[in-house]
Amino acid sequence: MNKIPVNRFAAAVPFAGLFVVIFFLSLPFAWARASETTSPIHILTLDDVRFIAMEQNKDIQKALEYRRYVEGRYVAERAAALPQLTAHLGSAKSRDKSQGGLMGGIVPVETRIHAAEVSLSQALFTWGQVGAAIRAAKVGMANAEDQLRIIREATLRDVTAAFYNVLLAKELNRIALQNLDQKDRHLKEMTRKLQAGVATDYDVLSWEVAVENARPEVIRTENLIRTTLDQMRFLLGMDGGGIDVTGDLDTTAGPYPEYEATLQVARAKRPELAEIHNRTKMAEEVVNIVNANDKPRLDLRADYGYKDWEQDKADSDGKLWTAGLYITFPFFDGLRARGQVRQAKSEVASLKIDESKLQDVIALQVRDAINAVREAGEILKALSSTVTQANRLLEMAEKGYEYGVKIKLDVDDAQFNLNSAKANLAKARRDYLTAQVNLAWVMGILVP
């Protein structure tokens, strides 16, 4: 029976202990990797992406909060036209030694007063100031809705384009993997021929180099998938969790839209036009508000309550009320109101200029969007049959290379042409779909 030498056994013990330590230290990392691999991946369609964006996008949530703020502003402005009621409760005690001599002695005078009353204040005539403020706040609510729709339109445009970018990245990765697999098959075939004595080391080495040169594109496209998914996750407002998309870029170029008809829809539907129009109406109401700052106003004020009055031995109590009409007329304020009116009118004029400029911008955007759709559609039509031809060319080159009538350069050229045709077709489809989405955004019809 063989015996293990003592020195070998002693040397093996520390290595075994080191192995145990490394094993236990690696458990947390292995658990983390297992958690990453077992975390659920949410597969999203384009409809899912759009729905989640409408619910979770940070810009949309901020716009919703602004709408709530404007609703509160409307309630606050409307309060100026409603009666203001205030309750007053009070109890006071005073001691005055200075009045002691008047009472025939030196005893200080003590007074106690207990009162409870309700005050009413109601604006009766404000020279249109209160009505203008209410109308401005109501228009502000419509303006907030317009801003919310602007952000929703832009979010739908961006998240849809991001979805198509993910699909393009996955398609480019698939092309890169096919290219790598094709070169790997050639390498295996050439290795088999070398073993059979019908190929040289040079042939094998050339295909090994081709395989290694094909790997960076696979790595690059895999990173592109991660990057585009991260961009889409940001637009969706998702803090974490794995996501992926399902869908395809298959599309065909249809008839191109007419400029005049598209422009009419854009002028009727674009929320930016409604938003700046409402801002102009608000500015016009501000003119009415500041114009009333140096005009008279009429208010009703009334008080009703109960008061208990005690002084030394005397005691008296009873109800009280007052009512009156008050006219306030700031007939000279140092021309402050006149300056405010001039500023407000200038703001209205500036907004009208901006509205006219926006009309021109939208007309240019419509023309650019139609041209982009036409360009992407023509490219898509031109590339539709290229992939089939490139596939046929590669098959012919591979057969010729197999029979010895073609060289490796011919196969490389055919493979390069096929990969370029596939990539260009995928990009053309993505560009056409994105151009269609951008055209819908320009027309203002992305959000129903």
KEKOLGU-661707 format. One record per residue (C-alpha): residue in one letter; x, y, z. Coordinates in steps of 0.02 Angstrom, whole numbers, plus 50000, padded with zeros to 5 digits. Example, Ala and Ser with C-alpha at 12.3 -4.5 7.8 and 13.67 -1.06 7.14 Angstrom:
<pts>
a506154977550390;s506844994750357;
</pts>
This chain:
<pts>
m500005000050000;n500675017149949;k500925029750088;i500805048450065;p502385057050122;v502185068150271;n502935083350185;r501695081850040;f500225080250160;a500785095350259;a500915105550098;a499195099950041;v498305105650201;p498595124550176;f498025123349995;a496435114350048;g496085127750179;l496415141350051;f495185132949932;v493845132750068;v494115151250106;i494015155949923;f492435145649904;f491525154450045;l492135171649991;s491465168549816;l489715164049877;p489075182149886;f489685185749709;a488935169549645;w487295173849731;a487315191149652;r487615183849479;a486235171249508;s485065185149562;e485465194949404;t485145180049293;t483535175349382;s482805193049389;p481265194049277;i481465202149106;h479955212149051;i479635209648866;l478795225148797;t477875228348635;l477715245448557;d475985247748634;d476695242948805;v478095255548787;r476905269548742;f475715265348884;i477105264749014;a477825281248951;m476145289748972;e476055283549152;q477845284749215;n478815297449113;k479525310749230;d479145325349115;i477325319949101;q477195318149290;k477895335649311;a476635342449184;l475225333949281;e475815342449440;y475845359149349;r474045356349295;r473545353349476;y474475369349523;v473505379349392;e471865371849453;g472285378149627;r472735395149554;y471015396049472;v470145392149636;a471195405549723;e470775418849593;r468935414349595;a468915417349783;a469095436149753;a467315436649683;l466555427049829;p466105433850002;q467495433450130;l466925428550306;t468055430150457;a467695425350639;h468485435050783;l468525429150963;g469425439251096;s469595442251281;a470605456851353;k470965463851525;s471765480651564;r472305490051722;d472555509051713;k473185518251868;s473185535051779;q471285535551787;g471175531951973;g471135550352021;l469695553651906;m468655541252002;g468945549952170;g470255538352235;i471885529852198;v471165512852151;p471705508451974;v470375505951843;e470185488051781;t469275484051622;r468795467151548;i468135464851373;h467505448651295;a466965449251112;a466425437550974;e465995443650800;v465935438750617;s466545450350479;l465935450350299;s466855457950152;q466175457449975;a466875465949820;l465425474049726;f466325483349587;t468175482049543;w468205489749369;g468315472349292;q469865467149390;v469115452049478;g468235445649321;a469825447349219;a470825437749350;i469555423549349;r469545422749159;a471455422849155;a471525408549281;k470245398649179;v471275401249020;g472785395949122;m471955379149152;a471755376748964;n473565382148944;a474115368749068;e473165355648967;d474055361648810;q475755360248894;l475325342748955;r474865337648777;i476465345348709;i477505334648827;r476465319148791;e476705321448604;a478585323748623;t478715308848742;l477765297448622;r478885302948479;d480485300048578;v479995283448656;t479375276548489;a481015281448406;a481955273448551;f480955257348526;y481435256948342;n483255260348389;v483255244948501;l482545234448360;l483885241148242;a485255237248368;k484605219448386;e484545217448197;l486325223748178;n486865211748314;r486005197448223;i486925202148063;a488575202748156;l488265185648233;q487825178348063;n489425185547992;l490425177948134;d489575160948114;q489885161147926;k491735164647950;d491845151548087;r491085138647969;h492395143047838;l493765141247969;k493145123848019;e493005118647837;m494765124947800;t495435115847954;r494645099847890;k495435102647719;l497125105647801;q496995089047891;a496545080947725;g498055088947643;v497115099647518;a497395116547605;t498865125947678;d499245133947845;y499065150747760;d497235146947716;v496825142047895;l497725157147967;s496805169147851;w495125162547910;e495675163348092;v496075181648067;a494385184247982;v493495176248130;e494395187248256;n494055202748152;a492195198548155;r492095197848345;p492245216648383;e490675220448284;v489715207648388;i490345215748549;r489965233048481;t488175228748434;e487865219948599;n488385235948688;l487275245748569;i485785235148625;r486165238948808;t486375257448771;t484745259148675;l483815249248808;d484505260948942;q483935275948842;m482205268648825;r482145264349010;f482555282649048;l481125288748939;l479945276249020;g480405282649193;m480885265249252;d482165265449392;g482735247549375;g482305230049318;g482705220949159;i481755225449002;d481785219648823;v480715222948670;t479875212248543;g479385217448369;d480105219748196;l480565233548075;d479625226247927;t478765240047833;t478455245947656;a478455263547587;g476715269947556;p476065285447469;y476855301547527;p475775315147608;e475345331447521;y476075347447593;e474515358347598;a473395345247676;t474715340947806;l474995359247848;q473135361947877;v473075347347998;a474625353748089;r473895371148109;a472295363848179;k473075350548292;r474765356548353;p474615359748541;e475995372848534;l474855384348434;a473435382148559;e474645384948702;i475335401448636;h473575407148590;n473015404248769;r474555413148834;t474065428148728;k472305427948799;m473025427248975;a474145442148937;e472635451948872;e471725448649036;v473255454649130;v473065471249037;n471305472649107;i471915468249282;v473305481149292;n472235494149203;a471045493849353;n472425497249481;d472105516149477;k470215515049459;p468915516249598;r468175500649675;l466655497549786;d466625485249932;l465315479950058;r465915477150235;a464875471450383;d465165465050560;y463995456050679;g464365449650852;y464235450451041;k465265460351169;d465365459251359;w466145474651443;e466605475651629;q467395490251722;d467525490251910;k465745487551970;a464955491551803;d464475477651683;s463685478751512;d463445466951367;g462455465451207;k462445462551020;l463285473950895;w463295475950707;t463985487550577;a463735488450389;g464365500250258;l464865503250078;y466645508850049;i467355516849892;t469225516049867;f469985527249733;p471885527549715;f471765542749601;f473655545349595;d474945531349617;g476445539849539;l475965533049366;r476355515249423;a474755508049348;r475085516749182;g476815508849174;q476105491749215;v474815493449076;r476175497848951;q477185482449003;a475665471048990;k475225477548816;s477025474848760;e476915456948821;v475345454148717;a476195461148562;s477725450048590;l476645434548607;k475735438548445;i477425440048358;d477935423248433;e476315415548371;s476645421648195;k478425415148205;l477795398248267;q476645397148116;d478165399048003;v479165386348105;i477765373548092;a477635376247905;l479505372847890;q479385357548004;v477985350447897;r479005352647739;d480555344747819;a479545330247890;i478735326347721;n480435327147636;a481155315447767;v479755302947740;r479985303947551;e481875301747566;a481745286947684;g480395279147576;e481415280547416;i482945272947501;l481855258847569;k481175255247395;a482925255247321;l483585242947450;s482105231047456;s482825218947327;t484665221647367;v484745208847507;t484065195147394;q485355199147261;a486765199847389;n486235182947459;r486295175447285;l487995183147255;l488685175647416;e488025158347372;m488875159247202;a490515165147281;e490505151147412;k490145137847280;g491525144547170;y492735144947317;e492265127047359;y492645121447181;g494235131647172;v493665144147040;k493485158447165;i494725165147291;k494435170247473;l494375188547425;d492835185047318;v491955177047467;d492455191447581;d491795204247458;a490155194947438;q489955193147627;f490355211547653;n489085216447522;l487755205447602;n488085212447776;s488055230147709;a486425226847617;k485595219647772;a486215233647884;n485715247147759;l483985239347738;a483735238547927;k484285256647945;a483155261947802;r481655253547885;r482075261648051;d482285278647966;y480625276847875;l479675271848032;t480495285848131;a480105298347994;q478285292947999;v478235295548186;n479065312548170;l477785317448037;a476365312548154;w477175323248290;v477335338048171;m475485336148128;g475035335048313;i474105318548299;l475175306848405;v474055309148556;p472215305448515;
</pts>
